[in-house]
Every structure is written in structure tokens, then in C-alpha cells.
Amino acid sequence: MSTSSNRRFLLATTVWLVLFACAYQAALRWLGHPAQPPAAAPTVETTPPVATSTKVAPAARKPRATAEAERIGWQVRTLVQRPSLHVHRYVGTIDGRPATAELQWYSPESVWGRFYLHRREPDYDLSGHQTPSGSLVLNVLPNSLDAGLAGEWQLLSRPGGPVLNALWQQDHQHRRVVLRESYDGAVRYGVRTVLYTDGARGSLLYDFLFLPVPAMVARRLRPQLNPSPKARLEQLAAERDSLAATQAHVCVRLNDYGLFSYQRNYDCTSTDADAVCGDGLSSFLFDLVRGQPLTVESQLRPGYERSLRPMLVRHLLSSGLVDICLSKYQLLTTRPDAGMCLTWNGLEAAYEGPVKCGIISIAVPYRELRPLVRPGTPLARMLAARGL
């Protein structure tokens, strides 16, 4: 075959292949199938250590989360300064006594947390700092009004590992801390902080719980303990005060023996002189064994108020808050208007005090509360397991 014949043959073959490809694409479109799978929409709510700002071309499709935010009047911006909060729970013994500890950090170099002995009060806060030699030390502070610094934990292992070993040094005494990471009867959770803004009208700095392993809790609890981006936006749209800058922080108060209790604290500053804005508090309680929400009232005997109020008055008088923020008469005549919450070591009743005082919480230890607990409840189950 001549050279010119070869060229004509190749040209004809190329044209035929192009026409076939165009016809194939047209047929796919006619049948309703895209020629290529659509690209995944970028995620709006993320918490990377470093974030960059990228301009989107006008013709680009908006991410689904962004479109949902605009539908309810929100613009969403990731809070770059604060990645997700890591939380690790440890169970074991301190000086041979059963104990639970929880350590939290944004980076392993800066750790804080708390711990409690199962059969004793009070619980303790932990605040970490690094020594000049580079080792990590946790200061111990009891959650008691008249208690001072209670020594420090000298860590013998790095936080985040399966085992936490430390020496608790206090007044020339050394107590051994031997704990293992465990989530039996508890929730493995984290906290994600996101900044929401709608321009000049206001902003929300909001904490949300999230579950690293959602399957560890009952399916019906996941929407509240692990809300989706759409659910978070809808929750904000329902709760937000207009013309205000609001911060809402999550604080877990109990995560043990099949009970999970947390509070959301609100701190609101109005951006409009005519708007009224203040602090707030919401408490939540869940039975992890049965996978259902609870109320604190359901865990107490009928008519518990008659006995609980004198307990609250007694603890109010010993706190020094009487005649400053609350009076004993308020406690005797009103219910806790900011709600009640179960903590590691007792019940807290919260009241909305004067503006200068905000929310006032009064704690009643479990040993004192025990006669008021309804038998057969999850709270009674926990107290029996702890020997209280």
C-alpha cells in the first residue's frame, strides 16, 4: 500500500473513532447517566490545624453545607485557632483505690483534666505544665471551696497511650497512679468548636460533641451526641439570639457506670443596645445501658423537693454566696430555674442569680443525696456499684 493510501486510512479511522465517542456520550446523556461521576463537594465544617482561604470560581457548584447555611441565613467559617479537643478516659487505681480520670488536650504538650476516687469526695482538677527538663507535670486541685493545691502528678508515661502511670506527690507522700484507657460504661467523645457568623448581625462560637466511633453508643442517641453538619446549623438557627455575640461551651460532668451527663454554658453579649442578652445553662442526661435520655427528676423519689431544699440551703450557707447572689429564702420557695445536673460526685442545682453573679450552682454530695434516690433507677445502679 502506498504512503498516501496509509494516510487516508489513518485519517478515516480517527474520524470514525471521534464520531463514535461523541455518539456514545450523547447516548449516555439521553439515558440520564453522567459521562463521569460528579466530584465530591468540599467540606465546609472542618477543624484542620492549618486552614487556607480559597476563592471559588463563579461557575463552581456551592458545597452542600454552604448552601444549607445560606438557606437558614448563616455564613459558616471554620475556627482555625482551635482544632478538635481530644479526650481520653482512664480507669484503674490511685493508691490502690478504684478511680477514673479524664485527660483533655488540643496538643499533647498542654494537658488538663480531672479524676475522682469512686468511694470518696471531692473530685480533683488536673492542670499540666512542662518542666525545664521537658517532662509533663499535672497540678492537682480539689473541687472544694476550702481546699488548696493537693500536690502534683509526676507522669511516668505520655498521655494518649493505653496506660497512664504517675506518682502523686503531696506533703512528702507518694501515691501510685496506675490507669488504663477504657470506655466501658462510658462514651468516647470529643469536642469540635466552630465559629458561625452572619456578618454585622452577630456571631456564635459554638462547641459540639462528636463521637470518634459512633457505633459505641445506641443509634437513637447519636443525633444528639454526634450531630450532623445540617443538624448543627438547624440547632443554631433555633437557639441563636439575634444581634448578639454568643459563646456556647460544652462541659461533660459525668461519664461512668452507664451514665453520661453534660452541660452547655451560654455566655451572650449583645451587639445592639436595645437587645436583652445574658448567660444561660442547659443540662442533659443519658442512660447508656438502655440508650435513652433521662431527667434528673426521674432519678429521685416523689416529693424529693421537701428534703432537697434544706440540703441546698445548708450548702448555700457554707458557700458564702448567701446575701450576695442568692438568699436561703429563694431556695426554699423556688425550684432550680436553671435546672439540675448529675456530676461525678453529686447533684448540682443551678439558679439564675443577679446579673453580676450569673448562674449559681449548689452541689449536694451523693452520700447525702442517697436517701432521695429512687430505687431501680440508673442513678441508684451507679451508687450501688460505687459503694456509696
Secondary structure, DSSP 8 states (H G I E B T S, - for coil): --HHHHHHHHHHHHHHHHHHHHHHHHHHHHHT--SS-------SS---SS-------TTS---HHHHHHHHTT-EEE--TT---BEEEEEEEEETTEEEEEEEEEEETTEEEEEEEETTSS--EEEEEEE-TTS-EEEEEEES-TT-----EEEESS-TTSSEEEEEEEETTEEEEEEEEE--TTS---EEEEEEEE-GGG-EEEEEEEE-SSGGGS-GGGHHHHS--HHHHHHHHHHH--TTEEEEEEEEEEEEETTEEEEEEEEEEEESSTT-----EEEEEEEETTTTEEE-SGGGB-TTTHHHHHHHHHHHHHHHT-BTTTB-HHHHHHS--TT-EEE-SSEEEEEEE--TTT-EEEEEEEHHHHGGGB-TTSHHHHHHHHHT-
